Amino acid sequence: MQTLVGVWSRLQQQVPDSIAVFVLDAYDPAIAKACSSAAGAGRTVLAVDRSRSLARKFNALWLPRAYVLDERGKVAYVQPPSTPDAHAPIEVGRLLKGTRLANADPGH
């Protein structure tokens, strides 16, 4: 997971108005440290979902899984099960660079 924080923070450097949220089912000090020292640390949030209610809401019971929300809070991207975790930031980067999220196709 710490490696993924680094990959997502590099994406944040390329897309400066983005915010990365990492949701865990238990607090992990090593991941918290990675989030606070990431390149996009001011725009990186760590949340704990002990009951997994948020995970159920977004059908994210297998983790990690990437989602992109647009400016209105609508889902613009869901990481398909066939996409390896390390490739999700690449797909999201293409989406963010090629399309305004407000106009993104959520069925991607």
C-alpha positions as a printed NumPy array, in Angstrom:
array([[  0.   ,   0.   ,   0.   ],
       [  2.878,   2.383,   0.716],
       [  4.071,   1.885,  -2.852],
       [  0.602,   2.764,  -4.139],
       [  0.644,   5.977,  -2.086],
       [  3.846,   6.913,  -3.918],
       [  2.388,   6.095,  -7.331],
       [ -0.77 ,   8.108,  -6.636],
       [  1.269,  11.056,  -5.326],
       [  3.176,  11.179,  -8.626],
       [ -0.161,  11.372, -10.409],
       [ -1.121,  14.257,  -8.126],
       [  1.977,  16.125,  -9.292],
       [  0.748,  15.772, -12.889],
       [ -2.838,  16.733, -11.989],
       [ -2.378,  19.466,  -9.368],
       [ -6.054,  19.954,  -8.447],
       [ -6.556,  16.267,  -7.578],
       [ -7.063,  14.834,  -4.099],
       [ -6.141,  11.262,  -3.177],
       [ -8.126,   9.54 ,  -0.43 ],
       [ -6.866,   6.251,   0.981],
       [ -9.466,   4.316,   2.95 ],
       [ -8.327,   1.515,   5.259],
       [-10.246,  -0.752,   7.596],
       [ -7.676,  -0.138,  10.36 ],
       [ -5.224,   2.659,  11.081],
       [ -1.724,   1.882,   9.852],
       [  1.04 ,   4.242,  11.056],
       [  3.335,   3.336,   8.136],
       [  0.66 ,   4.253,   5.585],
       [ -0.181,   7.423,   7.522],
       [  3.509,   8.389,   7.352],
       [  3.608,   7.622,   3.605],
       [  0.544,   9.819,   3.064],
       [  1.977,  12.706,   5.069],
       [  5.322,  12.579,   3.255],
       [  3.93 ,  11.969,  -0.252],
       [  4.557,  14.535,  -2.967],
       [  0.897,  15.588,  -2.832],
       [  0.756,  15.441,   0.975],
       [ -1.465,  18.505,   1.262],
       [ -3.988,  16.79 ,  -0.996],
       [ -3.682,  13.257,   0.391],
       [ -6.24 ,  12.065,   2.917],
       [ -6.192,   8.896,   4.993],
       [ -9.565,   7.663,   6.257],
       [-10.403,   4.66 ,   8.425],
       [-13.562,   2.668,   7.67 ],
       [-13.586,   0.076,  10.469],
       [-17.142,  -1.05 ,   9.762],
       [-16.496,  -1.107,   5.99 ],
       [-19.736,   0.81 ,   5.449],
       [-18.036,   3.091,   2.914],
       [-16.502,   0.071,   1.19 ],
       [-19.953,  -1.507,   0.889],
       [-21.43 ,   1.729,  -0.467],
       [-18.88 ,   1.784,  -3.31 ],
       [-18.742,  -2.016,  -3.723],
       [-15.092,  -1.896,  -2.737],
       [-14.853,  -4.948,  -0.549],
       [-11.695,  -6.076,  -2.351],
       [ -8.971,  -3.604,  -1.613],
       [ -7.128,  -1.63 ,  -2.727],
       [ -9.432,  -0.353,  -5.436],
       [ -9.366,   3.006,  -7.203],
       [-12.305,   5.33 ,  -7.765],
       [-12.449,   8.801,  -9.256],
       [-15.195,  11.199,  -8.272],
       [-15.956,  14.257, -10.379],
       [-16.539,  17.788,  -9.091],
       [-20.17 ,  16.88 ,  -8.293],
       [-19.212,  13.761,  -6.331],
       [-20.359,  11.354,  -9.048],
       [-18.27 ,   8.291,  -9.834],
       [-16.277,   8.892, -13.025],
       [-13.985,   5.845, -12.834],
       [-14.002,   2.484, -11.077],
       [-10.921,   0.283, -11.234],
       [-11.953,  -2.9  , -13.042],
       [-11.011,  -6.179, -11.34 ],
       [ -8.769,  -6.956, -14.33 ],
       [ -6.633,  -3.829, -13.794],
       [ -3.61 ,  -4.437, -11.541],
       [ -3.392,  -1.969,  -8.648],
       [ -0.193,  -0.395,  -9.97 ],
       [ -1.867,   0.3  , -13.349],
       [ -4.925,   2.076, -11.954],
       [ -3.073,   5.416, -11.535],
       [ -2.039,   5.201, -15.202],
       [ -5.652,   4.736, -16.308],
       [ -6.805,   7.534, -14.026],
       [ -4.023,   9.8  , -15.303],
       [ -5.193,   9.253, -18.866],
       [ -8.744,  10.048, -17.824],
       [ -7.76 ,  13.213, -15.962],
       [ -5.422,  14.46 , -18.67 ],
       [ -7.714,  13.649, -21.59 ],
       [-11.131,  14.546, -20.248],
       [-12.593,  16.978, -17.774],
       [-14.049,  14.843, -15.019],
       [-17.348,  16.646, -15.289],
       [-17.72 ,  15.134, -18.76 ],
       [-16.183,  11.733, -18.038],
       [-18.018,   8.549, -18.924],
       [-18.651,   6.62 , -15.673],
       [-19.037,   3.416, -17.652],
       [-15.314,   3.479, -18.553]])
